[in-house]
Amino acid sequence: MQHEHVGESHSHHGLDHHRLHNLSDVWWNLTTAALYEQAVRRREGLLAHLGPLVVRTGHHTGRSANDKFVVREPSSEQHVAWGKINRPFPPERFERLHDRLASYLQMKEVFVQDCFAGADPRYRLPIRVITEYAWHSLFARNLFRQASAEELARHVPEFTVIDAPRFHAIPEKDGTNSETFIIVNFAERLVLIGGTSYAGEIKKSIFTVMNYLMPFRDVLPMHCAANMNDRGEVAIFFGLSGTGKTTLSADTTRTLIGDDEHGWSDEGVFNFEGGCYAKMIRLSPKAEPEIYATTRRFGTVLENVTVDTVMRRLDLDDDSLTENTRGAYPISHIPNATREGRGGHPRHVVFLTADAFGVLPPISRLTRAQALYHFLLGYTAKVAGTEKGVTEPVPNFSTCYGAPFMPLYPQRYAELLGDRIDRHAPSVWLVNTGWTGGAYGVGKRISIAHTRAMVHAALGGRLSDAPTKRHPVFGLEMPTECPGVPSEVLDPRNTWMDKAAYDAQARMLASRFNEQFKVYEAKVAPEVRAASPRVA
């Protein structure tokens, strides 16, 4: 018999709608404190010094990119960019897997969070997250936007995630690549997740859903952070994992709108989320004080962070489980964050890259054509330690700075960005947070203090009239002066002892850019093609 436990009120749109029957205890919309109690009772995690909940995700310590699928069905088939990222999955196999997952959950406890994606009421999506673990329910409560008691009473989910880490697919029977699966069905408005305890799959599944739905409402969905100054002037920061998106947007001198996922509508920018999911490895109380403080707060969930099981003290420097240690916390943990999650049209657009080849300038200003070029490429580099088997720098291109979560064709997102640049004329900057003085292994990481100084100068308008020089290969306009930054740092070639080696490295990287861009050449305007680097 099913027992229902109510944290706040819950929707009458019940779980039988999701084919879930004969459940044991159903815990609806439990508060943070109640979810802590459940997670500890169920031995899912440890309560650490000063209050965070520390959990482990098992052998999946990051996203399972090869196990994500989109159901190929008539309502979305013509819109989805099918390929290596958006892998098609047959509807009939989805139905069978859904039934088996529902059978697995019979007589088990489940946790339900009814919440929203999208801070703007005009565009927000009512969602439901049904989880096997209490800490996954807390993760969802932290990351999505919580509903008020009044909103819960009339909440009807328009998209649902069913997350069961201990349920495994049978590849030969289910048509999956492994026992793990993340499958999005746009027709049934349902996501099924199994075989992985990595909570980021829940967050990114809903991001994928928003990236599909929002362009049909003339909203540009963006894998970016956003903040604003005291005059309400907004800046957005695009970037892949490890480029500094979360660190640079959590700035004590500016108000944080959000750290990862936003929409840009006719009214301005709005956060999709209600929390942050930050990398924790080697976090510094000096360089990232706001994020560091969240590791000493009740309500924060820490994934794969090492903890002394006796004293319950954290070791943020320990990467023995993974480099991808994570913290999930409500945005209210950041003291200068806006609870409203909204801002005006961006005055500045920043593309972040961690160029491990030491080639790209630490900051440069982009034309509209260059902006669309770099947006479509979405370049950064992988270095040793970030991924199994990576021992030296490897170029990493992720279109729109978020390819794994973009179901539509890249040109659709680029058109929306170009339209907004035309209408609102933001300054667009490319900021390299990677290496200088040589490639990874020879050079050193660009000082975060210098990066902050450059970003502050750009957002404060102090680089608008600064003298510039053009990069001979990439055609980027590089400021030659910036307050708080030595002038020799601003031109990457100056930082290399061996100038010929720099020139060869720049030509090599430019060739990789050109090779990668071939897939878009026939589909973009001539001026965007002309923004390609020149290889002599």
MOHUTA-V552395 format. One record per pair of residues at least 12 apart in sequence whose C-alpha atoms are under 7 Angstrom apart, sorted by the first residue. I is the first residue (numbers start at 0). J is the second residue. Records with the same first field share a line. If there is no record, write none. Layout:
I->J  J
This chain:
0->21  22  23
1->21  22  23  24
2->23  24  25
3->24  25  26
4->25  26  27
5->26  27  28  29
6->27  28  29  30
7->28  29  148
8->148  151  152
9->27  151  152
10->151  152  153  154  155
12->155
18->101
19->101
20->105
21->105  106
22->104  105  106  107  108
23->106  107  108
24->107  108  109
25->108  109  110
26->109  110  111
27->110  111  112
28->111  112  113
31->137  298
34->133  134  137
37->133
38->133  134
47->311  312
48->311  312
49->295  296  297
50->295  296  297
51->294  295  296  297  298  299  300  301
52->299  300  301
53->300  301  302  304
54->301  302  303
55->302  303
56->196  197  302  303
57->196
59->195  196  197
60->197  321  323
61->197  323
62->197  199  200
66->175  176  177  179  180  181
67->180  181  182
68->85  86  87  88  181  182  183
69->85  86  87  88  182  183  184
70->87  88  89  90  182  183  184
71->87  88  89  90
72->90
74->186
75->185
78->407
79->406  407  408
80->406  407  408
84->403
85->406
92->173
96->173
100->166
108->131
109->129  130  131
110->129  130  131  133  136
111->127  128  129  130  136
112->127  128  129  136  140
113->126  127  128
114->126  127  143  144  145  146
115->143  144  145  146
116->143  144  271  272
117->269  270  271  272
118->269  270  271  339  340  341
119->269
124->157
125->154  155  156  157  158
126->156  157  158  159
127->156  158  159  160
128->159  160  161
129->160  161  162
130->161  162  163
131->162  163
135->198
138->300  327
141->273  274  327  328  329
142->272  273  274  275  327  328  329
143->272  273  274
144->272  273
157->188
158->188  189
159->188  189  190
160->189  190  191
161->190  191  192
162->191  192  193
163->192  193
164->193  194  195  196
165->193  194
166->193  194
167->179  193  194
178->194
179->193  194  195
180->192  193  194
181->193
203->404
206->404
207->404  405  406
210->405  406
211->406  407
217->264
218->262  263  264
219->262  263  264  412  415  416
220->261  262  263
221->260  261  262
222->237  259  260  261  400  401
223->235  236  237  238  258  259  260  261
224->236  237  244  245  248  257  258  259  260
225->248  255  256  257  258
226->248  253  254  255  256  257
227->253  254  255
228->253  254
229->253
231->342
232->345  346
233->342  343  344  345  346  347
234->345  346  347  348
235->345  347  348  349
236->348  349  350  351
237->349  350  351  400
238->350  351  352  400
239->400  401
242->351  352  353  432
244->258
245->258  277
246->287
249->289
251->335
254->335  336  337
255->335  336  337
256->270  336  337  340  341
257->270  340
258->275
260->272
266->343
267->342  343  344
268->341  342  343  344
269->340  341  342
270->340  341
273->329  330
274->328  329  330
275->327  328  329  330
276->325  326  327  328
277->325  326  327
278->323  324  325  326
279->315  324  325  326
280->315  316  318  322  323  324
281->315  316
282->315
289->333
293->332
298->328
299->326  327  328
300->326  327  328
301->325  326  327
302->324  325  326
303->320  324
304->324
305->317
322->384  385
345->425
346->425  426
347->425  426  427  458
348->425  426  427  428
349->427  428  429  430
350->428  429  430
351->429  430  431  432
352->378  379  430  431  432  433
353->379  380  431  432  433
354->379  380  431  433  434
355->380  382  392  433  434  438  439
356->392  434  437  438  439
357->433  434  435  436  437  438
358->491  504  505
359->431  491
360->431  477  489  490  491
361->430  431  432  489
362->428  429  430  431  477
363->428  429  430  475  476  477  478
364->427  428  429  475  476  477
365->427  428  429  475  476
368->526  527  530
369->527  530
370->427
371->413  417  527
372->527  530
374->398  399  400
375->398  399  409  413
376->396  397  398  399  516
377->396  397  398  399  400
378->395  396  397
379->394  395  396
380->392  393  394  395
381->393  394  395
392->439
432->445  450
433->445
435->491  494
436->494  495
437->495
449->484
452->483  484
453->481
456->481  482
462->481
465->478  480
466->478  479  480
467->479
472->532  533  534
473->532  533
474->532
477->489
506->534
509->532  534
510->534
513->531
